Amino acid sequence: MARVTPYAYVASGSPVHALGAGPKLASLFVFSFIALSGGAAGLSASAAFVFLGAAFARLRPMRLLAGSSALVWTTLAVVALRALDVSAFARSGGDLARIIDREGLGEGLLFSGGVLVAFAAGSLLFATTTMTELRGAVARGQRAVTEPLARLLRAPGFLALRRAARTIENFDLSLVIALTLGFMPRVFDAWEAAADARKARCGSTGVFGTAAMIPLVAERLMDLAAETATALEARGYDYQVKK
């Protein structure tokens, strides 16, 4: 079966694809926050909303969790550290049942579930929204905030703040955010390429094989960042604020 690329766009004519990028981006932040801070009720509601969105987007629910294996192991480690009361180990005589912090275990499981729901929500966003749509939504939000603010700073009573108004007008926050969001799928692409290369060369698997991939992926991501910067410069993007 073909490998599913995490956080990759999936073309479709579903209602979720047709929904504006702005509402989807806002929903990502809102439901991720609720999943991480709303307790069991917030986690359940957010998970139901995300997987209902996957159904409307004609995506298999498990597709939203593609590429999350490393995240799962990390969160399980956090759960274990949160649940075990190491200080009670000596007093318990090695009785594991007596060194488990039940409250900590519950909090760790809620945190782990919240992280996975936030990951799935991000996967749903990228599977149904192109980067062009995302940048357009961020740009509209930026203009809605910066244009009234710049007009206020240019008012006669704020002559000393006109330079700040120019700074606000010239800073392309939408491009910065779009590049940041757009880099997330590229992280998974770089990781999959490194994993395929390791498999083709019969490299070691498990924890040590994964650890060996980290510097290779980091190097590739730095190359991608440099390529992005070069492309922006070639298109005349000025990083300096205009005077």
ChimeraX attribute file (.defattr): number of C-alpha atoms within 10 A of each C-alpha:
attribute: neighborCount
match mode: 1-to-1
recipient: residues
	/A:1	3
	/A:2	4
	/A:3	7
	/A:4	11
	/A:5	14
	/A:6	25
	/A:7	27
	/A:8	20
	/A:9	17
	/A:10	16
	/A:11	12
	/A:12	14
	/A:13	11
	/A:14	14
	/A:15	12
	/A:16	21
	/A:17	21
	/A:18	12
	/A:19	12
	/A:20	14
	/A:21	24
	/A:22	18
	/A:23	10
	/A:24	22
	/A:25	18
	/A:26	11
	/A:27	18
	/A:28	22
	/A:29	14
	/A:30	13
	/A:31	23
	/A:32	26
	/A:33	17
	/A:34	22
	/A:35	27
	/A:36	21
	/A:37	15
	/A:38	17
	/A:39	14
	/A:40	19
	/A:41	12
	/A:42	19
	/A:43	25
	/A:44	17
	/A:45	14
	/A:46	26
	/A:47	23
	/A:48	13
	/A:49	16
	/A:50	25
	/A:51	20
	/A:52	14
	/A:53	18
	/A:54	24
	/A:55	14
	/A:56	13
	/A:57	22
	/A:58	16
	/A:59	19
	/A:60	11
	/A:61	17
	/A:62	10
	/A:63	17
	/A:64	26
	/A:65	21
	/A:66	16
	/A:67	18
	/A:68	14
	/A:69	10
	/A:70	10
	/A:71	15
	/A:72	16
	/A:73	12
	/A:74	13
	/A:75	19
	/A:76	16
	/A:77	14
	/A:78	16
	/A:79	20
	/A:80	17
	/A:81	15
	/A:82	20
	/A:83	20
	/A:84	19
	/A:85	16
	/A:86	13
	/A:87	9
	/A:88	16
	/A:89	15
	/A:90	10
	/A:91	11
	/A:92	12
	/A:93	10
	/A:94	11
	/A:95	12
	/A:96	12
	/A:97	10
	/A:98	15
	/A:99	19
	/A:100	18
	/A:101	18
	/A:102	15
	/A:103	10
	/A:104	17
	/A:105	18
	/A:106	15
	/A:107	17
	/A:108	21
	/A:109	19
	/A:110	22
	/A:111	22
	/A:112	22
	/A:113	20
	/A:114	27
	/A:115	20
	/A:116	22
	/A:117	27
	/A:118	24
	/A:119	21
	/A:120	27
	/A:121	28
	/A:122	24
	/A:123	24
	/A:124	30
	/A:125	26
	/A:126	25
	/A:127	23
	/A:128	25
	/A:129	22
	/A:130	18
	/A:131	15
	/A:132	11
	/A:133	14
	/A:134	23
	/A:135	22
	/A:136	18
	/A:137	19
	/A:138	20
	/A:139	18
	/A:140	13
	/A:141	14
	/A:142	16
	/A:143	16
	/A:144	11
	/A:145	11
	/A:146	16
	/A:147	14
	/A:148	11
	/A:149	15
	/A:150	20
	/A:151	12
	/A:152	15
	/A:153	20
	/A:154	18
	/A:155	11
	/A:156	10
	/A:157	9
	/A:158	11
	/A:159	11
	/A:160	11
	/A:161	16
	/A:162	17
	/A:163	15
	/A:164	14
	/A:165	20
	/A:166	16
	/A:167	16
	/A:168	19
	/A:169	19
	/A:170	15
	/A:171	16
	/A:172	17
	/A:173	17
	/A:174	19
	/A:175	15
	/A:176	13
	/A:177	15
	/A:178	19
	/A:179	15
	/A:180	10
	/A:181	16
	/A:182	18
	/A:183	15
	/A:184	15
	/A:185	17
	/A:186	17
	/A:187	18
	/A:188	17
	/A:189	18
	/A:190	18
	/A:191	21
	/A:192	17
	/A:193	14
	/A:194	19
	/A:195	18
	/A:196	13
	/A:197	13
	/A:198	17
	/A:199	13
	/A:200	9
	/A:201	9
	/A:202	9
	/A:203	14
	/A:204	12
	/A:205	13
	/A:206	7
	/A:207	8
	/A:208	10
	/A:209	14
	/A:210	16
	/A:211	11
	/A:212	15
	/A:213	15
	/A:214	13
	/A:215	10
	/A:216	13
	/A:217	20
	/A:218	14
	/A:219	12
	/A:220	18
	/A:221	18
	/A:222	11
	/A:223	12
	/A:224	16
	/A:225	14
	/A:226	12
	/A:227	12
	/A:228	13
	/A:229	14
	/A:230	12
	/A:231	12
	/A:232	13
	/A:233	12
	/A:234	9
	/A:235	9
	/A:236	8
	/A:237	12
	/A:238	12
	/A:239	12
	/A:240	9
	/A:241	12
	/A:242	11
	/A:243	7
